[in-house]
Amino acid sequence: MFAYFCGKEFTISSRGTHILANPIEYLKGVGPQRAELLQKELGIFTFKDLLEHFPYRHIDKTKVNLIREIGPQTDFIQIAGRITSMGIMGEKRSKRLVAEIKDSSGTLELTWFQGITWVEKMLTIGQSYQVFGKVSFFQGMPQMTHPEIEALTDEKATGRNLLEPVYSTTEKLKARGLGARQMAKLTQALFMHLNEKELPENLPDYILQQLQLVPRYRALSHIHFPPSQEAWQQAVNRLKFEEFFIAQLRMHLVKAKRHRYSRGVVFGQVGDIFNTFYEKYLPFELTGAQKRVIKEIRKDTGSGKQMNRLLQGDVGSGKTIVALLIMLLAADNGYQSCLMAPTEILARQHFAGLTKLLKDLPVNIRILTGATKAAERREILKKLEAGEIQMLVGTHAVIEDTVQFKNLGMAIVDEQHRFGVAQRAKLWNKAPVPPHILVMTATPIPRTLAMTAYGDLDYSVMDELPPNRKPILTVHRYETARSQVMGFIKAEIQQGRQAYIVFPLIEESEKLDYENLMKGYENVKAYFPEPKYWMSMVHGRQTNEVRETNMQRFKNHDTQIMVATTVIEVGVDVPNASVMVIENAEKFGLSQLHQLRGRVGRGAEKSFCILLTSAKLNNDARERLKTMCETTDGFKVAEKDLELRGPGDIEGTRQSGVLNFKLANILQDRQWLEAAREIAEKIAENDPDLSSAENLRLREYLQSLQGKTAWSKIS
């Protein structure tokens, strides 16, 4: 096979899929300069990248219509006829070239406002042409502005034999002669080098038959150059399924390997500590969801395999009490446990809450953070290694190499999205038999996203709130209603309640952020003068001590108002706070708004969340605010977030690229995702090494994706 490059012919290797690895400059019609542009503008470096630069729509030039078939509903149409008249009309700006084309059924007017001289030279009255374009109506008569027009040949008279692809391109590329049409020509040139040998089938026959999918080569060919709309749809379905399936299969094979080979410590009994706490000190009746999750975790921890479970529950669904019960289960079986939180504030809060609940039980619980004093740290490390401390709460400090446990059996990670996969892996090395891992998140992840992003973890969902929780009323108010909002806060404070006022981090610059916050603080102060009202302020530039002191003052009711940036997003628990005002709410993402709202509604009183915005809002912001006012269900909020922002940048998704699908969309293509997951699960269960004859090509394909999957660990 040959490609033209720098005036010479080069043989292109055609072994297996190697041809797709060829640099794009080796393709005829590209060369070094165009290659550089394609790399910069579209990220097309290789033949494979061009193959996967799919058209975003197709133009149907497969049939030639008659002029009389044009109706009010007609969009793009192709006709063939003779030019009967042509002339320039109008002056200066309204100057235009108008031509009439006639077929056996009628006449159509064609208009050009630009390139008039060139078009006039190209057209000849009495000649036959083929015309394609968008129809519009002027005074009830159909016309076409700036149509595509070319001389009619016998072959064209019946239309093309395939739909014409339209590719995304950029102004820079167009300037260098790489518009949508030229991109199509390059793709056509690429297909001259490709056949079924270069693009071998990678899915087993039984899957193709079961789901009636077209072969891979045909799918890739027809997604670019389909003979019909139906052929294009079949190609898209096949490739969407393949994207989901390969991603799901990788994850399920990793999971299957873990279930097969990973030993885990066994929590064989529910002992005295757990039972005493459950019967005497549990502060409230567990919800059905909490009981279900505890049962799932008990089953995991008793199986002799290492548990890796994601626990997602909405703000306030009671994940902490579940974590505590599991840590007590570990203690009953003679194992230590640790709870890791992303911030000092959250770690201290967990510690305070757990210490209070455990005060009458023979359990030694300690806290370790970056701020722990050296002498205390030495004492904690010594007791941990001796096994005298059963529970450790902490921040990242817990995973430092100096922290050694005697027998760590359970590691709980709170707010998963703040910790990378590598940090979690460090916990595995803290014990000869890796501890059970429970990952908790309060950012509910839509089921589809969880299936895609967390396919290698087992997951539990807590979708019930404790019975004493009152729903939070959320309202949207414009800046003009500020004084009424402040008046409402005053009324709540008079009833003994407290309020949060949160400012976003708007600017890139920390300095400007700080200035915005200070300005906001002064504005709030004008409404709430001292000594009648007292305020705390919390932001990222304060030292831990100052921040902690200000938090504590608010917690202890010494101040009625907390002015803060989003540092309070996660885990500040003040049951007496009943109002949350979010300034510039349009600048926050949905999941962040939902997290912030979860800071109120923690006591028995009715709580309110007020979203303050400027009057200028774009559609996305309006949609976000509407969602917040309509629902307090975190899962619905997350679904909407996914719809508005796409999966790529949702907080809480994995750091790996499992969501970078070229065609598949986890919201719109759920049926393909479900099918892919079901089949991948079965394969991983029945043939985890992919050694059966029917799965051989799958195995070969996964091995060809070297560097993109931990295949060496799987096989």
Secondary structure, DSSP 8 states (H G I E B T S, - for coil): -EEEETTEEEE---STTGGGGSBGGGSTTTHHHHHHHHHHHH---BHHHHHT---SEEE--SS-B-GGG--TT--EEEEEEEEEEEEEESSGGG-EEEEEEEETTEEEEEEESSSHHHHHHH--TT-EEEEEEEEEEETTEEEEES-EEEE--TTGGG--SS-EEE----HHHHHTT-SHHHHHHHHHHHHTT--TTTS---S-HHHHHHHT---HHHHHHHHHS-SSHHHHHHHHHHHHHHHHHHHHHHHHHHHHHHHHH-B--------HHHHHIIIII-SS---HHHHHHHHHHHHHHTTTB--EEEEEE-TTS-HHHHHHHHHHHHHHTT-EEEEE-SSHHHHHHHHHHHHHHHTTSS--EEEE-TTS-HHHHHHHHHHHHHT---EEEESGGGGSTT---SSEEEEEEESGGGS-HHHHHHHHTTSSS--EEEEEESS---HHHHHHHSTTSEEEEE----TT----EEEEEEGGGHHHHHHHHHHHHHTT-EEEEE----SSSHHHHHHHHHHHHHHHHHHS-TTTS-EEEE-TTS-HHHHHHHHHHHHTTS-SEEEE-GGGTTT---TTEEEEEETTGGGS-HHHHHHHHTTS--SSS--EEEEEE-S---HHHHHHHHHHHH---HHHHHHHHHHHH-GGG-TTS-SSSTT--SS--TTTTHHHHHHHHHHHHHHHHH-TT--SGGGHHHHHHHHHTTTSS-HHHH-
